[in-house]
Amino acid sequence: MSLQYIQPNARMSAAVKANGFVFLSGQVADDTSASVAGQTEQILAKIDKILAEAGTSKEKIVSANIWIADAATFNEMNGVWDAWVPKDHTPARACVESKLAFPQYTVEIGVIAVV
C-alpha cells in the first residue's frame, strides 16, 4: 500500500491518502477573531482545498468529526455546515463539546473521504 502525505510538517500532515481513502487531520481557523460561523467557514474552505489536493471532494466525505468549544454554538456552526454539505451526500457525523487545544479556537473539524 502506498501512502501520500499531504501538506506534511514535523508534527503531522494535513491529510494522508491511503488505500482509496483520505484522512484529514482536525482543521482549525486561521483567523481566530472570527465568530463560530466565521471559523467554521474558514475550516470548510480549508477542507475543500485539502480534499482537492488529494484528488477528491466534499461529495465523497464518508465521516466527519466536529469539536465545538461551547455546545451553545451548535446551531451557529450547523448553519454553516448545512449550507456547505452537499444534499444527498451527507456523511456520518459526530459533534461533541470539547475543550480545544487553544482557547481562541471555537471549532475543529476532521473528515475522512474516499478518493
The 8 nearest C-alpha neighbors of each residue, nearest first, counted from 0:
[[1, 18, 2, 17, 19, 3, 16, 20],
 [0, 2, 17, 3, 18, 16, 19, 4],
 [3, 1, 17, 16, 4, 0, 15, 18],
 [2, 4, 16, 15, 5, 1, 17, 14],
 [5, 3, 15, 7, 12, 14, 2, 16],
 [4, 6, 14, 7, 13, 12, 15, 3],
 [7, 5, 13, 12, 4, 8, 14, 49],
 [8, 6, 12, 5, 11, 4, 13, 9],
 [7, 9, 11, 10, 12, 6, 13, 5],
 [8, 10, 11, 7, 12, 6, 13, 4],
 [11, 9, 8, 12, 7, 13, 6, 24],
 [12, 10, 8, 7, 9, 13, 24, 14],
 [11, 13, 7, 14, 6, 5, 8, 4],
 [12, 14, 24, 6, 5, 23, 7, 11],
 [15, 13, 23, 5, 12, 22, 24, 4],
 [14, 16, 4, 22, 21, 3, 5, 17],
 [15, 17, 21, 3, 2, 20, 22, 4],
 [18, 16, 2, 20, 19, 21, 15, 1],
 [17, 19, 20, 0, 16, 1, 2, 21],
 [20, 18, 114, 17, 113, 21, 16, 112],
 [21, 19, 113, 17, 114, 112, 18, 16],
 [20, 22, 16, 112, 15, 111, 113, 17],
 [21, 23, 111, 14, 15, 110, 16, 20],
 [24, 22, 14, 110, 109, 13, 111, 21],
 [23, 25, 13, 109, 14, 26, 22, 12],
 [24, 26, 109, 108, 107, 23, 27, 110],
 [25, 27, 108, 107, 42, 109, 24, 28],
 [28, 26, 107, 42, 106, 29, 25, 104],
 [27, 29, 38, 42, 41, 30, 31, 26],
 [28, 30, 31, 27, 41, 38, 42, 32],
 [31, 29, 32, 28, 33, 38, 41, 37],
 [30, 32, 33, 103, 29, 28, 104, 38],
 [31, 33, 30, 34, 103, 38, 37, 104],
 [34, 32, 37, 31, 38, 30, 35, 36],
 [33, 35, 37, 36, 38, 32, 31, 105],
 [34, 36, 38, 37, 105, 39, 76, 33],
 [37, 35, 39, 34, 76, 38, 75, 79],
 [36, 38, 34, 33, 40, 39, 35, 41],
 [37, 39, 28, 35, 41, 40, 36, 33],
 [38, 40, 36, 42, 37, 41, 35, 43],
 [41, 39, 37, 43, 38, 42, 36, 44],
 [42, 40, 38, 44, 39, 28, 43, 45],
 [43, 41, 45, 39, 44, 28, 40, 27],
 [42, 44, 46, 40, 45, 41, 39, 47],
 [43, 45, 47, 41, 46, 42, 40, 48],
 [46, 44, 42, 48, 43, 47, 49, 41],
 [45, 47, 43, 49, 44, 48, 50, 42],
 [46, 48, 44, 50, 45, 49, 51, 43],
 [49, 47, 51, 45, 46, 50, 52, 44],
 [48, 50, 52, 46, 51, 47, 45, 53],
 [49, 51, 53, 55, 56, 47, 52, 48],
 [52, 50, 54, 48, 53, 55, 49, 56],
 [51, 53, 49, 50, 54, 48, 55, 5],
 [54, 52, 50, 51, 55, 49, 16, 21],
 [55, 53, 51, 52, 50, 114, 56, 49],
 [54, 56, 114, 50, 51, 53, 59, 113],
 [57, 55, 50, 58, 59, 51, 47, 54],
 [56, 58, 59, 60, 47, 84, 50, 55],
 [59, 57, 56, 88, 60, 85, 84, 89],
 [58, 60, 57, 112, 113, 56, 61, 55],
 [61, 59, 112, 57, 111, 58, 62, 90],
 [60, 62, 90, 112, 111, 91, 59, 113],
 [63, 61, 91, 90, 111, 110, 92, 60],
 [64, 62, 110, 92, 109, 91, 93, 65],
 [65, 63, 93, 109, 108, 92, 94, 110],
 [66, 64, 94, 108, 107, 93, 95, 63],
 [65, 67, 95, 107, 106, 94, 96, 97],
 [68, 66, 106, 96, 69, 105, 97, 95],
 [67, 69, 105, 97, 98, 96, 99, 106],
 [70, 68, 71, 67, 72, 96, 105, 97],
 [71, 69, 72, 73, 96, 67, 68, 95],
 [70, 72, 69, 73, 74, 75, 68, 67],
 [73, 71, 75, 70, 74, 69, 76, 35],
 [74, 72, 70, 76, 75, 71, 77, 67],
 [73, 75, 77, 76, 72, 78, 71, 70],
 [76, 74, 72, 78, 77, 73, 36, 35],
 [75, 77, 73, 36, 74, 78, 79, 35],
 [78, 76, 80, 74, 79, 75, 81, 73],
 [79, 77, 75, 81, 76, 80, 74, 82],
 [78, 80, 82, 77, 81, 76, 36, 83],
 [79, 81, 77, 83, 82, 78, 84, 76],
 [80, 82, 78, 83, 84, 79, 77, 85],
 [81, 83, 79, 80, 84, 78, 85, 77],
 [84, 82, 80, 81, 85, 79, 43, 40],
 [83, 85, 81, 80, 82, 89, 86, 57],
 [86, 84, 88, 58, 87, 83, 89, 57],
 [85, 87, 88, 84, 89, 58, 81, 83],
 [86, 88, 89, 85, 58, 84, 90, 59],
 [89, 87, 85, 86, 58, 90, 84, 59],
 [88, 90, 87, 84, 85, 86, 91, 60],
 [91, 89, 61, 62, 60, 92, 88, 63],
 [90, 92, 62, 61, 63, 89, 93, 60],
 [93, 91, 63, 62, 64, 90, 94, 65],
 [92, 94, 64, 65, 63, 95, 91, 62],
 [95, 93, 65, 66, 64, 92, 96, 67],
 [94, 96, 66, 97, 67, 65, 93, 70],
 [97, 95, 67, 70, 68, 66, 69, 94],
 [98, 96, 68, 67, 66, 99, 95, 69],
 [97, 99, 68, 100, 96, 102, 67, 101],
 [100, 98, 101, 97, 68, 104, 102, 105],
 [99, 101, 98, 102, 104, 103, 97, 107],
 [102, 100, 99, 103, 104, 98, 105, 68],
 [101, 103, 104, 99, 100, 105, 98, 68],
 [102, 104, 101, 31, 105, 32, 99, 100],
 [105, 103, 102, 106, 101, 31, 99, 27],
 [104, 106, 68, 67, 35, 103, 107, 38],
 [107, 105, 67, 66, 104, 68, 39, 27],
 [106, 108, 27, 66, 26, 25, 65, 67],
 [109, 107, 65, 25, 26, 64, 66, 106],
 [110, 108, 25, 64, 24, 23, 63, 26],
 [109, 111, 63, 23, 62, 64, 22, 112],
 [110, 112, 22, 62, 21, 60, 61, 23],
 [113, 111, 60, 61, 59, 21, 20, 114],
 [114, 112, 20, 59, 19, 21, 60, 61],
 [113, 55, 19, 20, 54, 112, 21, 59]]
